[in-house]
Amino acid sequence: MSRKWLEDCANSHHGYRTPSRLISVAEKDNVEKGRLILTKILRANEPWVALSYCWSGLRPIQTTKRSIQAHRSSISIDSLPATLRDAVYVAGKLGQRYLQIDCLYIVQDDEHDKAQEISKMPAIYGGATLTIVAASAESCTNGFLHDRAVYEPSMAIPTLLSESQKSVAELVSIRHMEIGSEPVDTRGWTYQERILSKRIMSFGTSEITYSCLTKTKTERSFNSGDEGSLGISVSNE
């Protein structure tokens, strides 16, 4: 269902110019072998997905002047912290070829490169097909694909929408639906990334939320036009 949300929205809008470097997540042979590649986009108007997340301390892997050549050949997926691995998985499940991850596409010990790429944030996040928001992750090591917390107290009531259509109405506490309650909401950088993005898929503590300039859809909201599951496994099993 989440992939359908993105495809429907992407067909209605158009992106900006492409950034200078991205992570390739669609080379099937490489991904199956646990490898990614830092690359440049070769075609104009090639879509990409951005990632918004909390760093919260040292990042286990970065692109530096010393490692950039190696990263153009191979980046081990196992070397990525959990939040970045989850983002690679989600981008692949959504059928996207390129992913923007700041600690990998920016040369971290090159002040000129860092200043240049930071200045392009409006184009990078505004032009991305989608921004994946790791809302529930307090740091890059937490990950965001996990069994989500239930709304408490909660009550599910079987509901008959028509003679042939059944559903479930769920009563939840408004306290668990407050805006600004996720770890990502405490960071100025991630707030800016959210404002700049035209489409957001946010993986929160209690549910996945998709929003664009014209609509918002949630995992728990009923929409007769949405069929099936999200298509993204979030269980630790």
Helices and strands as residue ranges (DSSP letters): H 2-10, E 22-24, H 28-32, E 35-39, E 49-52, H 68-73, E 75-76, G 77-79, H 82-93, E 98-100, H 102-105, H 111-118, H 121-127, E 130-133, E 155-160, E 166-171, G 174-177, G 183-186, H 188-196, E 199-203, E 208-212, E 216-218
